[in-house]
Amino acid sequence: MSSFRGLIETIAAKGLFCALYTDRGSHYFHTPEAGGKVAPGAVTQVGRALAQLGIEHIAAYSPEARGRSERAFRTLQDRLPKELALAGVKDIEAANAFIREVYLPAHNARFAAKPVDAQSAFVPAAKAQWCDILSNPRRARRRARQHGRLERQALADPAPSGAGAFRARQGPGPSLTGR
């Protein structure tokens, strides 16, 4: 559910994005053999939601990619409790406010790099286009199965729907070259 919350918060604040690069954790992908390749066709709830939103899901295989993520997590897990204690934070609501209002702005000011292309790669999207998919995974899974049946029936006339239709109407997004 934390992955869904992160997706909800990101899309609400910025819009839809074209790809998500993650590790191969079991909440993202099914890997029949530990450390092995992702099983094609075995979709997790997160994978299903990303597919419905038209977001490409990329599995990290390189040790370098995993190392960067793990180092960032280790730094946050080490630093955040100390920062929260120094600030006198005692409950979750105060911790979330501190992270949002103090810690992240300071962290981003120190470590953020300017993008090569200043144009945003996020595509604005109305809440109705993504909210149900991310906030109610069981209902969205039923709709996805139903949509799959309808899609197979309509192969002769494959009109885009959902996020795909939204993106088609918007035209090509900004280039990600150089990012």
N, C-alpha and C positions, 0 to 999 in steps of 0.2 A: 504493500500500500504506500510505502514511502516513495517508491518510484513513481507511482501515479500522482502523488501529491507534488513531487518535483516537476513532473510534466505539466500538471494543472497550473502551478504557480508560474512556470516559465512561459507557457502559451498565453496565459491571462495577461502577463506583463508585456510580452514581446511579440507574440503571434506564432504562427506555425513555422517550423524550420524544415529543411529538406532532408537532413540525416542526423542520426544519433549513433555515436560511436561508444560502445560499452564493452565491459569485460564479458566473459562467457558464463557469468553466474547463473544459477538455476532459475532465478526470477526473470532473466532475460532470454536465455536459450536452454534447450535441452541438449546435453552432450551425453550420449550413452556411455562413453568411457571417460573417466576423469582426465581432464587436460586434453581430451581429444577434440575432433572436429564437431561442429554443430550439426545436429541431425536435421536434414532437410525435411520440411513438412511437419515437424513437431513444433507447434507454435505455443508459446507461453501467453499469458494474459497481456503482458507488456508488448510482446511481439504482435499480437492480434490488434491491440489498440493502435500501435504505430502504423501497421498496415492499413487499417481503416482510415487513418488520418493522412495517408499518402506519404509517410515519413520513412525513408530508408533506414533500416537497422543494420549497422555494421558491427560485426564481432571482432574484437581485438585478439589477434593471434601473436603479435610480436611481444617479446619480453620487455622491450623498451616502452611500449605503450602501457603495459601492465605496471611496469616499474614507476612510471610517472604518476599514474593514478594512486598506486599504493603509497608512494612517498607523500603525495598531497594528503591522503587520508591520515597517514601516520602523523604528519605535521599538525593537522587540524585536531586529531585526537589528543595530541600532547599539549598543544598550545591553548585550545579553547577552554578546557577546565581551569587552567591557570588564569586566563583572562576573566572568566566568569567569576572566579573566587576573588580576584583583585577588585572587580567591580561590585562585589557584594550581592551578586545575583543568587537568589535562593529557590526560584520556581521556574517551571517551563515557560510560562508566558513571558516572564521577565527575561529569560534566556533568549527566547526568540526575538524579542524586541531589541535586546542588546546586540545580537548577531546582525539583525537587519539594519539597525540605525548606527551602530558604532563599529563593530568588528569588520563587517564586509566592506563598508566604504573605506576604512583605513587599509585593509588588505588589498583592495583593488587599486587604491591610489599608489600603493607601494609596488605591486607586482603586475598590474595590467599592462599589456603592450598595445600600442595603437595598431588597428588593423591596416593592412595594405590598402583595402578599399573601404572607405568610410560609409558607403551605402549599406544599409542593413540587409542581411540575408533572410530576415524574418518576414513572413507574409501575414499581414493583418487578417484576422479571422474573427467573425462574430462568435460569441460564446455558444450559441445554439449549434454551431458547426462541430464543436469538439467536446463540450461539457458532458453530455450524456455518455459518450464513449469512455471518458476517463473517470467520471465520478460514479458510474454504476457498471463495473466490469461484467457482472453476470447478465444483466439485461443487454448490454452491448454485445456479449458473446452470442446470445440467442439471436440478436438482430444480424450479426455477422454470418451466422449459419443460414439464416433465412435469406440474407442478401446473396450468399453464395448460391443458394438454390435458384433464386430469381435471376442471378447473373448467368448461370448455366442455361436457363431457359431463354435468355435474351441474347445469346451469342451472335445471332444474326444482326442485331442492332445494338452494338456496345456503346451506348451513350454514357459519358462519364457522370458520376454522381458523387455526392459527399465532397471531401476535400479535393479529390481529383478534379471534379467539375469546377470547384472554386478556383483551383490553380489554373485550369484551362481558361477560365474567363479572365483571370488576371494577366495572362500572358507569361512569358518567361520571367523568372525572378532575376535578381542581381547575380552576377557571376561570382563564383566562389574561388576563382583562379587566384592563386597567390595567398590564400588564407591558410 
